[in-house]
């Protein structure tokens, strides 16, 4: 009898121990520690252990902690890191289509459209299919917030961009402003403030209104275009496909559902903080400029040519663009 009781106790202990085991994953973000985007991501990954009743834990590392942002896709595929939270625009060196997937410039009428596209309009399925070809699983998305465009002079139309010297990163955004007749130059983000202050540039593609306000950029470029009209990158939450397949189906559903919460938080919080920052900026003489729907439609027409140019060079870019166009037409936006 004692042996039976001992065996039952040992079995119960082993079961309890197994149930208490936590699977830990190492993820990397493409955003720096201290940034708004990273802090929101970190809050959600830090809460995962409690939310999963101890089943999962994610150690989220900041930008370039293990691999460079341009190497994140390869790092996840090779399981150097188990997963990542990064816009796929960083992987454009692997395939230019990733640049379009990460930030289809001027496609969105609002940040809400990104969630609609991914969760209702087929975006999740098409991008997941693309990612699986690279050995990774798309398990969710989050947002960075629509970028405000900072300017030292009022710009209300595409025509008023002609001749404006501005900062823009290389790639689709650079091409977009070139199409407007502007004179874009590539500068690291760390040089934007001083370049505006010294008159090296008159405007810049930079960050969200709240971030610009926090860094003092709006104080010297008092005519920001807000709400933004050109760029709102999507963060793709990816995981090594083999690691994902080790997880039970119920836990897979749990993780996907959990990260929908992150998606919603990453939508709401930047909008809230932008509005607070706008109120602060107005008191300091900043004059935000809101573009008309008609002017935004013209921007999208310019952007569509760039989308098609990328899709012509990339099979995955074409797959993504076909789904995006179907969504935009269904929403009456094309």
C-alpha positions in Angstrom: 0.0 0.0 0.0 2.8 2.4 0.9 4.5 1.7 -2.4 1.2 2.5 -4.3 0.8 5.7 -2.4 4.4 6.6 -3.0 4.0 5.9 -6.7 0.9 8.0 -6.9 2.6 10.8 -5.1 5.6 10.6 -7.4 3.4 10.7 -10.5 1.5 13.7 -9.2 4.7 15.5 -8.4 6.1 14.7 -11.9 2.8 15.9 -13.5 2.9 19.1 -11.4 6.5 19.8 -12.3 5.8 19.2 -16.0 2.8 21.5 -15.9 4.9 24.2 -14.2 7.7 24.0 -16.9 8.0 27.3 -18.7 9.0 27.5 -22.4 11.1 30.6 -22.9 11.7 32.2 -26.2 14.2 34.9 -27.2 12.7 37.6 -29.4 14.3 40.8 -30.8 12.7 44.1 -31.6 13.6 46.4 -34.5 13.0 49.3 -32.1 15.4 50.7 -29.6 15.0 50.5 -25.8 13.1 53.5 -24.5 11.2 54.1 -27.7 7.4 54.2 -27.5 7.0 51.1 -29.8 9.5 49.0 -27.9 8.1 49.9 -24.5 4.6 48.8 -25.6 6.0 45.5 -27.0 8.0 44.9 -23.8 4.9 45.4 -21.6 3.0 42.7 -23.5 5.9 40.2 -23.6 6.6 40.7 -19.9 2.9 39.9 -19.1 2.9 36.8 -21.2 4.1 34.5 -18.5 1.3 35.4 -16.2 -1.3 35.4 -19.0 -0.3 31.9 -20.1 -0.3 30.6 -16.5 3.4 30.1 -16.7 3.5 28.1 -20.0 5.4 30.7 -22.0 7.9 33.5 -21.5 9.3 35.9 -24.0 12.6 37.7 -23.4 12.3 40.7 -25.8 15.6 42.3 -26.6 16.0 45.7 -28.2 17.3 46.8 -31.6 20.5 45.1 -32.7 21.0 43.2 -29.4 21.7 39.9 -31.1 21.5 40.5 -34.9 21.3 43.6 -37.0 17.8 44.6 -38.0 18.5 43.8 -41.6 19.4 40.2 -40.5 16.4 39.6 -38.3 14.6 37.4 -40.8 17.6 35.2 -41.3 18.2 35.1 -37.5 14.7 33.8 -36.9 14.9 31.3 -39.7 18.1 29.9 -38.4 16.8 30.0 -34.8 19.6 32.3 -33.7 16.7 34.2 -32.1 13.3 32.4 -31.8 11.3 35.3 -32.9 11.0 39.0 -33.6 8.8 42.1 -33.6 10.0 44.1 -36.6 8.7 45.7 -39.7 9.5 43.5 -42.7 10.8 46.6 -44.5 14.1 45.7 -42.8 14.3 42.6 -45.0 14.1 44.4 -48.3 17.7 43.4 -48.9 16.4 39.8 -49.0 13.6 40.6 -51.4 12.3 44.1 -52.4 8.8 42.9 -51.8 9.4 42.9 -48.0 9.8 46.7 -48.3 6.2 46.9 -49.7 4.9 44.5 -47.0 6.5 46.5 -44.2 5.3 49.9 -45.3 3.0 50.2 -48.3 3.4 54.0 -48.3 0.2 56.0 -48.4 -2.1 52.9 -48.6 -3.9 53.5 -45.3 -6.5 56.1 -44.8 -6.1 55.5 -41.0 -4.1 53.1 -38.8 -7.3 51.2 -38.2 -7.2 50.1 -41.8 -4.0 48.1 -41.1 -5.9 46.0 -38.5 -8.8 45.6 -40.9 -6.6 44.5 -43.7 -4.7 41.9 -41.6 -7.5 40.5 -39.5 -10.4 40.8 -42.0 -9.1 41.6 -45.4 -6.8 38.6 -46.1 -3.5 40.3 -45.1 -2.6 37.9 -42.3 -3.1 34.9 -44.7 -1.1 36.2 -47.6 1.8 37.5 -45.4 1.8 34.3 -43.4 2.1 32.3 -46.6 5.0 34.5 -47.7 6.8 34.2 -44.4 6.4 30.4 -44.3 8.5 30.2 -47.4 11.3 31.7 -45.4 10.9 29.3 -42.5 9.1 31.6 -40.1 5.5 31.9 -38.8 3.5 35.2 -38.7 1.7 35.1 -35.3 0.5 38.7 -35.1 1.1 42.3 -35.9 1.4 45.6 -34.1 1.6 49.2 -35.2 4.1 52.0 -34.9 1.6 54.8 -35.5 1.2 57.1 -38.5 4.2 59.3 -38.9 3.8 63.1 -38.8 5.8 65.0 -41.4 7.8 67.9 -39.9 8.4 71.1 -41.8 9.7 74.5 -41.2 7.3 75.9 -43.8 3.6 75.3 -44.5 3.1 72.6 -47.1 -0.6 72.0 -48.0 -0.4 70.4 -51.4 1.9 68.1 -53.4 2.9 71.0 -55.6 4.2 72.9 -52.5 6.8 70.1 -52.1 8.7 71.3 -55.2 12.2 72.2 -54.3 11.9 71.5 -50.6 15.1 69.9 -49.2 14.0 67.2 -46.8 15.2 64.1 -45.1 13.8 60.8 -46.3 15.2 57.3 -45.9 16.2 55.4 -49.1 13.6 53.3 -50.7 9.9 53.9 -51.4 9.5 57.0 -49.2 12.5 58.6 -50.9 10.9 57.8 -54.3 7.6 59.3 -53.2 9.0 62.6 -52.3 11.1 62.7 -55.4 7.9 62.2 -57.4 6.6 65.3 -55.7 9.5 67.4 -57.0 11.2 67.6 -53.6 14.9 67.2 -53.0 15.2 64.3 -50.5 18.5 63.5 -48.8 19.4 60.5 -46.8 20.3 61.3 -43.2 20.4 59.2 -40.1 17.6 59.9 -37.7 20.1 61.1 -35.1 21.0 64.1 -37.3 17.4 65.3 -38.1 17.1 67.8 -35.2 20.5 69.5 -35.9 20.0 69.5 -39.6 16.6 71.2 -39.3 18.0 73.6 -36.7 21.0 74.6 -38.9 18.9 74.9 -42.1 20.6 71.9 -43.8 17.0 70.7 -44.5 13.6 72.3 -44.2 11.5 69.2 -43.6 11.8 65.6 -42.6 10.1 62.2 -42.7 10.8 61.3 -39.0 8.4 59.9 -36.5 4.9 60.2 -34.8 3.7 63.6 -33.6 4.2 62.7 -30.0 7.7 61.4 -30.5 8.6 64.6 -32.5 7.2 66.7 -29.8 9.1 64.9 -27.1 12.4 65.4 -29.0 11.7 69.1 -29.6 11.6 68.7 -33.4 8.2 70.5 -33.6 9.7 73.5 -31.8 11.9 74.3 -34.8 9.7 72.8 -37.5 6.4 74.5 -36.6 4.3 73.3 -39.5 4.0 69.6 -39.1 1.6 67.7 -41.5 -0.8 65.9 -39.1 -2.4 63.5 -39.3 0.4 61.9 -41.3 -0.2 61.0 -44.9 2.8 59.0 -46.1 4.1 56.3 -43.7 2.7 53.9 -41.1 4.9 50.8 -40.9 3.4 47.5 -39.8 5.3 45.5 -37.2 5.2 41.7 -38.0 5.5 39.4 -35.0 7.3 36.3 -36.3 8.6 33.1 -34.9 10.8 30.3 -36.1 8.4 27.9 -37.9 9.9 24.7 -36.3 9.6 26.2 -32.8 6.0 27.2 -33.6 5.1 23.7 -34.7 6.3 22.3 -31.4 3.5 24.2 -29.6 0.2 22.6 -29.2 -2.8 23.8 -31.3 -4.5 25.3 -28.2 -1.4 27.2 -27.3 -1.0 28.4 -30.8 -4.5 29.9 -30.7 -3.8 31.4 -27.3 -0.7 33.2 -28.6 -2.4 34.5 -31.7 -5.3 35.8 -29.6 -2.9 37.3 -27.0 -1.1 39.3 -29.6 -4.3 40.7 -30.9 -4.4 42.6 -27.6 -1.0 44.0 -28.4 -2.2 45.1 -31.8 -5.1 47.0 -30.3 -2.9 48.6 -27.6 -0.3 49.7 -30.3 -3.2 51.4 -32.2 -4.8 53.2 -29.3 -1.8 54.4 -27.3 0.1 56.3 -30.1 -3.2 58.0 -31.1 -3.8 59.1 -27.5 -0.3 60.3 -27.0 -0.4 62.2 -30.3 -3.5 64.1 -29.3 -2.0 65.0 -25.9 1.2 66.2 -27.7 -0.9 68.3 -30.2 -2.5 70.1 -27.4 0.9 70.9 -25.9 2.3 71.9 -29.3 -0.5 74.4 -30.0 0.3 76.2 -26.8 3.9 76.7 -28.1 2.8 78.1 -31.4 3.1 75.0 -33.5 0.6 75.0 -36.4 -0.3 71.4 -37.5 -1.6 71.2 -41.1 -4.2 68.6 -42.0 -4.3 67.6 -45.7 -7.6 67.3 -47.5 -9.0 64.0 -48.6 -8.5 65.1 -52.2 -4.8 65.7 -51.7 -4.3 62.4 -49.9 -6.0 60.7 -52.9 -3.4 62.3 -55.2 -0.6 61.0 -52.9 -2.0 57.5 -53.2 -2.0 57.7 -56.9 1.8 58.5 -56.9 2.3 55.8 -54.3 0.5 53.2 -56.4 3.1 53.6 -59.2 5.8 52.8 -56.6 3.9 49.7 -55.3 3.6 48.4 -58.9 7.2 49.1 -59.6 8.2 47.0 -56.6 5.7 44.2 -57.4 7.1 44.0 -60.9 10.5 43.0 -59.4 9.2 40.7 -56.6 6.9 37.7 -56.7 6.1 38.1 -53.0 5.5 41.8 -53.6 2.9 41.0 -56.3 1.1 38.6 -54.0 0.9 41.2 -51.3 -0.2 44.0 -53.7 -2.9 41.9 -55.2 -4.4 41.3 -51.8 -3.9 44.9 -50.8 -5.7 46.2 -53.9 -8.6 43.9 -53.4 -8.9 45.3 -49.9 -8.7 48.9 -50.9 -11.2 48.5 -53.7 -13.6 46.7 -51.3 -13.3 49.7 -48.9 -13.9 52.2 -51.7 -10.4 53.6 -51.4 -9.3 52.9 -54.9 
